Amino acid sequence: MSSGWTSRPSSAASRSSRHSHASSNSRAEDSSLKLECKAAYLSVFDDIHDNIMNKKDFILVLQQTGRNPTPKVVQRYWDENTESISFAEFVDICRKEPPTSVDDLLRAFRKFDINGDGYISLEELYKVMTMKGEKLSRQEVKAMIDEVDENKDGRLDYKEFCKMFVATTEECKKMSLRVMEKKERQRTQKEDQPSVRPRKDKDEGADLGSQLSIRSSTSEKRDRKLSQASVRSDNKDNTNVEEGKRVEMEDNSDERGDKEASEMMEENTSLRGSRVSLQSRHSVKSEKRLSQASLKSASHTGSRQSLLSIDDLPKPSPRNRKEKQRVSRTGNFPQPSNLRSWKHAQSKGCFFVDEARGFVSHQYLLTLMEDTAIWLTIQPITIGDHGDVLDRPPVDTAMYILRADHDDDKALVTFTEHQDSKGCYGVRCDLAAGSYHLIPFTTGCRLRPRKSDSSKEAKLVIRDKEGKITLTKPFRKALEEIFDMADLDGNGLLSRDEFSWFNIRTSDENVADDEWQVVEENVEMEKGEITKDGFLSLNVMEAEDNDGDTEDLWITLNSMGYNKALQLDEACPFKVDVYAEDGEAALEVTKLENPGLLLEGTVCASVIAKGDATKIKSVKDLMLYTYQGDARATVVIENKSRTKVTMELDCSKSKNCASNHDSLVCSIAVPPQSRMVGMHLLPVNESAEWFVQCTEAILK
């Protein structure tokens, strides 16, 4: 009993000691955070007592701390009711929002690595760094690479890329500290010499900037550009596209200028009185921003140093897999015989080729009221009967069903494996009551970026004898097709939500209450929705606003996938049908974006689950999976090792096959401990026999 009682004070003292030590560490960390926040704050404002008065400055100050927030994070702290944020509130936000993880850097690396060869070349980095905002010269981008290019090969591998991000973050923080110290010295001098009026702090900051070396200046521009060009974090945030830019009325632009979403966003769309502008004047499809990924903090330096180099790879040991695997399509569906009695939900959607973000498509939320069997189909829609018909087979359209309560590849429930002779993909499965994400998928074997647009530019508008602007017949026909693409529920009208999805695609902006009110007052409506004639009149207004200049009209057309000949070559409309045997099924469009790594992880998981596995003997912890379905074959590489592996896939001996790459031979760089799709294959002629023969080899 005595020992029991005597141990209690000792335990209490131990807990107290640990608590005191933890509290001391916590106070030290908090003090360091406050200093970092203060330096960032004073790099933008004159005093920490000044409040942040607009979203643009809020994002800028966060970036100065090395935190580059996604639109979803910004919306969390700055919504439509926010008027200002104080310094104390800003510090509290920084406590809640951690710097970027290693996974974020890996995702960013993959996005910068446009051709997927495992390296970021000068051309790739230059392309990303000149998409928006302040432009960097080719020499400045080369200087960025040279600064961290340890092996002097003129490109960045993953380790060098991480080093560049860390250097950028540290340079940003150092710059903020220097500006803060300069301002505090000036403030002290002002107090000691009240008769001397110093220059304004903003000028001092600029003065300081002008005294820095060319290298520091480049680092500062690089930081802003990396902030603008960095990549969305694998849809863990997977921000809704609705959180993008807001359309604003030009009459109120002075009052609302401070409400712009971020520094990345281009000049917003205007509504000139009764004239409605449909898209941002300078927001071209190829320049749409990539979502942000935060910069790597200095605390991850240890992780960077533990990365293995390519020299740690085993020696290359090519091996051939020569067995032929014939693939045949049944052309038959396991469609329920009593489908007419099932509850039906449907929607349209579209795949868009986006130069900056890959494939963009509508995504859906399926809600089931009861446990039920479902039958789901997705198939391409052929639209248009004018101009030259595109000579290509139907674009492959598939659908992945994911549990809504998961955000990784474990969320996969099933996908549409079967295809009929008309290009319709379908799947039948049993689902529990609840919500499911539906993510459309296309391989990219048939829907591809156009290599050039050498067609003669179609005429869009003409003036009649009275000088009035009218739409040409081909352009009017194209707009009617666009209206049908945007009419997701197929009722012949555009609801506000449907018009917003269209506006998000063409200008990256949602439609605000005041803009919708202007639409209601100036165009033909029926049952509170825009008619086709009303939609056409909006485009006439657009042309009239620009006095016949068709630049903005072409932005709309290009964003919707049309080339100069008004052919729909960079988009594929589709329709989705869901049938539920028991209870109601609700289908709602939730996003219009690139699903990113979430979809790639899901595709990889499906191939690993249903495909054939092959262990690559020459490299430890390297697996190859091959899935062959009714009308698609997919090869996935899984690298479980701690170093990057570059593999060549050679499918050139396959019969009647088309690839999502430019050829049937490609090299794939797979980062450590990750999975990647190596190649998708489809039949060139769907009515003929086809088979896949793949040879793989490890490259240095």
N, C-alpha and C positions, 0 to 999 in steps of 0.2 A: 504494500500500500504506500509505504514511504517513497519507494523509488518511483511509483506512478505519479505521486504528487510533485516530486522534485523534477520530474521530466517535463512537466507542463510549462513551468516558467522558461525552461531551456528551449522548448519548442517555440514558445511565443517569442522569445528573444531572437531565435533563428529566423522566424517568419518576419519579425520586425526588421531584422538586419537585411534580409532579402528584399523586403518591401522598400526599405530606405535606399538600397543599392539600385533597385529598379526605378524608383522615383528619381534618383539622381541622374541615371541614364536618360530617363524620359525627359527630365528638365533640360539636359544638355542637348538632346535631339531637337526638342522644341525650340530652344534658343537658336540652334543652327538653322532650323526651318524659318524662324522669324527673320533672321538676318538675310537668308536667301530671298525670302518674299519681299523684304524691304528693298533690297538691291534691285529686284525686278520691278517693283512698284515705282521706284524713283528713276528708273530708266525710261519711264513713260510719263510720269507725273512730276510736278514740282515738289509736292509735299505728300506725306502719307496721310494727311488729314483731308486730302482731296479724294472725293469719291469717284469710282468708275461709273461713268454716266451712259455708256453705250456698249453694246455687245462686241463691237469691233475692238475697242480698247481692252475689254475683258479677255478676249482671246489672245490679244497681243501680250498682255501682262503674264498670262499663263504660259505662253510660249517662252517668255524671258526666263522662266524658272525651269525650262526643259520639259514642261508638260504641254503637249500639243493635243488639245481635246478634240474628240469627235463631235459632230453636230449633236449627237444624243447627249453627251456629257454637258455641252454648252446649254442645251435646252433644260437640263436638270436644274441648273442654277440661274439661268436667265430666260424666263419665259415671257409671255406677252404682258404680264403684270409687273415685271421687274422694272424699277425706275433707276436704281443705283445699287452699287455694292461698295461697302466701306473696306478699309484696309484690314480691319479685324475679321470681317466676313471672308475676305480674300484669303487670309492665312488659314482660316478654318476649312475653306474649300481645298486648299493645297494639302492639308492634313488628310482629307478624305480621298483625294485623287493621287494614287501612287504613280511614280515614273513607269516607263515601259518595261515589259518583261522580255526575256530572251525570245520567247515565242513571237512577240510582236515584231522584233527585228527580223526574225526568220521570214515572217509573212511579208514584211516590207521588202526584204531582199528579193523574194520571188516576184514581186510586182515590178521592181526596177529591172529585173532580169527578163526583159521582154521576150527574147527568143528561147529562154529556158535552157541555156547551155551551162548554167552554173557560174557564170561570170557576168559582171556589169561592165560593158564596154564604154568607151568614150561616147560613141554614137547613142547608146541607150540612155546614158546619164544625161547627155546633152538634150535629148528629146524630152525627157521628163522635166528637166530643169527649165525648159523654155516653153512649157505649155501655157502657163498663166503668169500674170503679175510681172514683176521686175525680171527682165531678161538677163541671163548670163551669156557672156561670149564663149565661143568654143575654147579660147585660151584659158579663160577662168575655170571652166569645167575641167580642162586638162590639168590645171594647177591643183584642183581638188583631188584628182586621182593621184597625181605625182606625190602629193603630200603624205599619202598613206600607202602607196603602192610599194610594198616591201620587196617583192621579187622583180619589180621593174618590167613587168610584161605589158604595161599600158592598160590594164583592166583591173577590176576589183573582184577578189573572191569574197566569201562570206566573212572571214576574219577581218579583212581589210575594210569591208563595208561597215562592220561593227565599229571598227576603230574610227572611221570617218564620222559616224553618228556621235560617238562619245566625245570626239574632239570638238564637234560642233556644239554639243551641249556645254562642255567646259568653257569654250570660247565665249559662248553667250553669257554664261554666269560671270566670267571674269570681266567681260565688258560692262555688265550691269554693276558689278562692284566698283569698277573704276569710275563710272558715271556717278554712282552714289557718293563715293569719296570726294569727287570733284565738287559735287553740289554742296556737300557738307562743309568743305573748305570755303567755298564761296559764301555760304551762309554765315560761317564764323567770321569771315572778313567783313561781311556786311554789318554784323553786330559790333565788331571792334571799330569799324570806320563808317559810322552812319551817314556821313556826308558824301561818301562815294557810292554812287549807284552802279552796282554791277550789272552785267548783261543778264538778260533773262536766261533761266536755266535751260530752256529748250535750245537757245543759241549756243550755250556752253556745251550741251551734249553734242550738238552738231560740230562745234569747234574741236571738241575732243576727237570726234570721229574723223575729222579731216587730218588730225595729227597722227593717226594710226598708219601702219605700214600697208602696202598693197595687199599683203597676205591677210592681214586682219580684216581689211575691207571686204576681200573676197569671202572670208569666213562668215562675216556678218550677212552678206547677200546669200551665201550658201544656206545659212540657218533659216532665213525667210523662205527660200525656195524649197528646202527640204520639208519645211512645215507645210507648204502649199502642195507638195507633190507626194507626200508620204501616203501610206496605204491604210485602208480601213482594217481593223483588227478582226479578221476571219469571222466577221458577223457574230462574234460573241456579243458585241454591242449590236451588230447588224442593224444599223440604224434604219428607220423607216425613211423612205425617200421624201415623205411629206415634211421631214424636218429640214429640207433644203431651203433654197432661197424663197423669199416672199416677194410677190409682185407688188409694186407700189404705184400710186397715182402721181403723175408728174406734177400736178398742181400742189401736192403736199410733199414734194421731194425735199424741200428745205427743212420742213419740220420733222420728217422721218428719216433723214439722212443718217442720223446717229443710230438708227435701229437696224443697220445692215448686219447680216448674219456673221460675216467674217471677212478677213483680209483677202481670202482666196476668191471671193465671189465677184463676178464681173458686174458691170453696170446693170442695174435692175430694169425689169420691164416697166414700161410706162403705160398709163391710161390717160390719153389726152382728151379730157372732157368726155364727149360721147364716142370718141375713137378708141377702140380697144386694141392694144398691142399684144400680140400673141406670144412673143418670145423676146428674150433679152437681145438688145441690139448687137452686142458683141459676143454673145455666148454661143460659139460654134460647137457643133457636136464633138469634134476631135479635141476640144479644149475643156470639156467638162471635167470638173475637178475630181481627183481621187480623194477619198476620205483620208483623214489624218491618222498617223501612228506616232505615239509619243517617242521622244528621243531617249536613248539608253542612258541611264544615270551612271555616275562614277562608281556607285556601289556594286555594279555588276562587273567591274574590271576583272575580278578573280575568275568569273565565269568565262570571260573572253580569253583569258590566258590559258584556260584548260582545254580550249578547242584544239583538235589535232589538225595537222596540215595534210595536204594531199600526199606527202611523202610517206605517211603512215599507212597508206593503202597497200594491200598485197600486190605483188607484181601482176600485170595483166595476164589473163589466161582465157583466151577466147574459147567458147564451146558452142557447138551447133546443136540445135534441136530440129531435126529434119523430118520428123513425122508429120504427115499430112493429116489435117483434120477437116473433113468436109462439113460444110454448114448448109443445111437446107431449111427452107421456110415452109411451114405447114400451110400458111394462108388461112388457117381456121382459128376461131376464137372459142374459148370456153365460156361463151356468153350464156347467161341464164335464159331458159326457155320461157319463163313467165315474167320477163322484164317489164312488160307493160303495166303490171300491177305494182311495181316498185316506185317509191317516191324519187322524183327527179330534180336535180339542181344542175345548172349549167352556167358557163361563162366563156367569153372569148378572152384572148390574150395575144401576145406577140413576142417573138424573139427579135432583138435588134443587135446588129453588129456595132459595137462601140469601140473605136480605135484605142481609147484610153483604158477602158474597163473590161474589154472582152465582150462576151454576150450579156446583154441586159434583157430581162424578161419580167412579165407580171408574175407574182407569186400569190398564193392563196391560203386561206384558213378554212378548213373543213370542220364543221361542228356537227356531231351526231348526237341526237337526243337519247338514243337507246343503243344497246349492243345489237349489232346488225351485220349481215353480209352486205358488201358493197361491190358494185361493178363500176370501174372507172376507165374512161377512154380519153385519149388526147390525139388529135389529128390536125395536120396542116389544112389551112383554108386557101383556096385559089381565088384571088380577086383580080379584077381588071380585065378588060377585053380590048384595050387600045394599045398601040405601039407594038414593038417587037416582043414576042414571047420569049422569055428566058429559057434557054435550052439546058435544063438540068432536071434530074429526077426529083420527086417530092422530098423536101427537107425532112430529115428524121426528127420526130418529136416524141419525147418520152416524159414520164412523170415519176418523181420519187415521193413517197409518203413517209413523213417523219412525225414522231410524237412531238407535240407542242411543248411538253414539259422537259425536253432535253435540248441541248445546244451543241451536241457533238455527233460524231458518226454513230454512236450507240443509239441515236434516236431513230435510225432507219427501221421502218416496218417492212416495206416491200417496194417494188417498182414495176413498171409496165414492161414485161419481158416479151409478150406476144404481139405480133404485127400481122395485120391482114393484107390482102393484095392491094388495098387502096391507101396504104401508108398509115392506117389507124393503129395506134398502140393501145393495149388494154390489159387490165389485171382484175382478178376477182379475189377477194380476201375477206376475212372476218375481222371486224374492228369493235373494240369496246366503246361505250359511250364516252364522249369527250371531244377534244380538239386535236387537229392534225395539220401540220404544215404540208402543203403541196408545192413542190419545187419542179418546174418544167426543166427539161434538159435536152440539149442537142449536141451532137458530137463535134460539129464544125467541119465534117467531111464534105458537106454540100453547101451549107450557108457559110460563106467566107468573105473576108474583107475584099473589096474590089481593088485590084492592083493599080488601075488607073481609070479615069473617067474621060476618055477621049471623044465621047459622043458630042455631037453638036448640041449646044444648049437650047432647050426648048423655050419658046416664047411663052411667058406667063400672063402678061396683061397687054391690052391694046387700048387705044383711045378711039371713041366713036367720033362722028362728025362734029359733035358739040364739045368735044374735048373731055368727055366723061370716061373714067377708067372702068374697063370691064375685064372679066377673066376670059382667057382663051379657052376653047373647047377642051384641049388636052389637059390643061391645068385644072379646069373645073372637074373633069373626070377624075383626076388624081386626088383632088380634095374630097370628092364624094367617096372614094376608096378609103381615104384617111378617116373620114367620118365613120364609115362602117367599121374600121379597125378600132376606133376609139369607143364605139358603141358596144361596150362589153356585155351588156345584158341582151343585146339584139332587139330592143324594142323600137328602133328607128328614131330615137331621141338621145341627146346627151344630157345626163344628169350632172349636177355640180361635181360629184365625185369623178365621173368619167371625164369631164372637161379638165378637172385637176390633174388626172393621170396623163392626159394628153399634154397639158401645159408643163408638167414635170419633165416629160420626155423632151419637149422642144425647147424649153428654157430653164430646166432644173428648178422650177418655182411652183409652189402651190398657189391656189387661188384664194385670196383673202375675201372677207365679207364685203368690203367696199367694192372690190373689183367685180364680184359676182352680182352685186346690186347694179353696177353700171351695165353689165351684160344683160340683165333682166330688163333694164329700161330701154335698151337700144337695139336688141335683136329679136327676131321672131321666136316666141316660146310656146310650148304646148304642155299643159299639165306641170308647169314649173320647170320644164327641161327644154334644151335648145333643139330646134328643128334643123334639118339638113340645110334648108334655105338660110336659116339664121346663122349657121356655121359658115356658109359661103360668104354671107354679107360681112362677117368679121374679117375675112381675108381681103375683101374689097376695101374695107376701112383701113386695113394695114397698108395696102398699096396706095390709097389716097393720102394717108398720113405721110408717106415717103415720096409723094409726088411722082408715083410710077416707078420708083427705084425698087427692084425686086430682090435686093440682097437679103432682107429679113425673110421674105417668102421662101427663098432657097434654103435658109437655115432650117425652116420648118420641114421642107421636103427632104433635105439631107438627114435631119434627125430622125425622120420617119422611115428612112431607108431607101429613098429614091435617088437615082442618078440623074445626070443632065438630060437624058432622053426620057425621063419620067418612067423608068422601069424600076420596079421594086426588087432590087438586087441585094440589099443589105438588111432585109427584114423578112420575117416569116410569120404571118398571122396563124393562129391555131384556135381550136375550140376544145373546151373541157366539159365532159359530161360525167356526172356522178349519180348513180342509182343506189338507193338504200332499200333493202328488203323490209326492214322494220323501222318505224319512226321517221321523223323528218331529218333531212340533210340540208344544212345551210352552207353555201359556198360564197366566200367574200374575198375580194382582191385586197391584199394588205401591203404589197410592195411592188415597185418597178425598179429593179436594180440587178446588179450582178451578184449572185449568191456567194461567189468567191470560194474561199477554202472550205466553207461548210459543205458546199455541193461536191467539191473535189474529194473531201474526206468521205462523204457519203458514197460517191461512186466507187472509191477505193474499197470501202467496207463491203459494198455489194459484190465486187469482183472477188475479193478475198473469201467472202462467204460462199459464193456459188461457182467460182472458177477453179481451174486446175493449178496446183502449186508445184513449183520447181525450185529446188535449192541450188543456187549457184555455188559450185564446189570450190571455185578458185578464190572466192571472197567470203570470209566468215560473216554470218548474220546478214546475208543478202538473199532475198527471195523474189521470184518472179511468178505472178499469177496471171492466168489467161482465162477470160470468160468469153464463151461463144454462145450467143442466143439465136433467136429466129433470124434476125437481120442486123446484128451488130456483134463485133468482136472488140474486146478491150484488154490491153496489157497493162498491168500495174506492177511497179517495182517497189518493194519494201526494204528499206535500209535500216537495219537495227543496230548497226555499228556506230561508233563515235566519230566517224570521219566521213566526209563527202565521197560519194562514188559516182563516177561518170560512166554510163553504159551506152553502147550503140545497139539499136534495134534495127535489124535488117529484115524487112518483110517483102523484099523485091521479088521473091520467087512465089509469092501468093498469086492466086488466080482470080481475076475479075474483082480486084479490091481497090478501094480509094481510102486514103488516110486523111486524118485531120492535120497532118503536116504537109509541107510542100512536096514531099516525096515519100516513098515507102521505106526510106532509110533515114534515121534521125539519131542524134545523140541526146541523152537525157542526163542532167546532173541532179543527183538526188542528195539533198542535205542529210546530215546525220540524224538517225532516229526519226525518220519520216517516211511517208508513203507518197508516191506520185503516179499519176497516169502517164504511161509511156507512149501509148498510141491507141487511137480508135480506128476501126476499120469497118467500112460498109461495102456492099456490092456495088460496082459501077452500073451493071445491068441487073436489075432486080429479078428479071425473069430467067436469068441464066444461072448455072451452077457456079458457086464460088467457094474457095477454101483459103485458109490462112496458113502460111508457112513462115515461121519467124526464126531468125538466127540472132543470138545475142553475144556481145563481146564486151569485156571490161577495157576501158580506155585509160590511158595515163592522165 
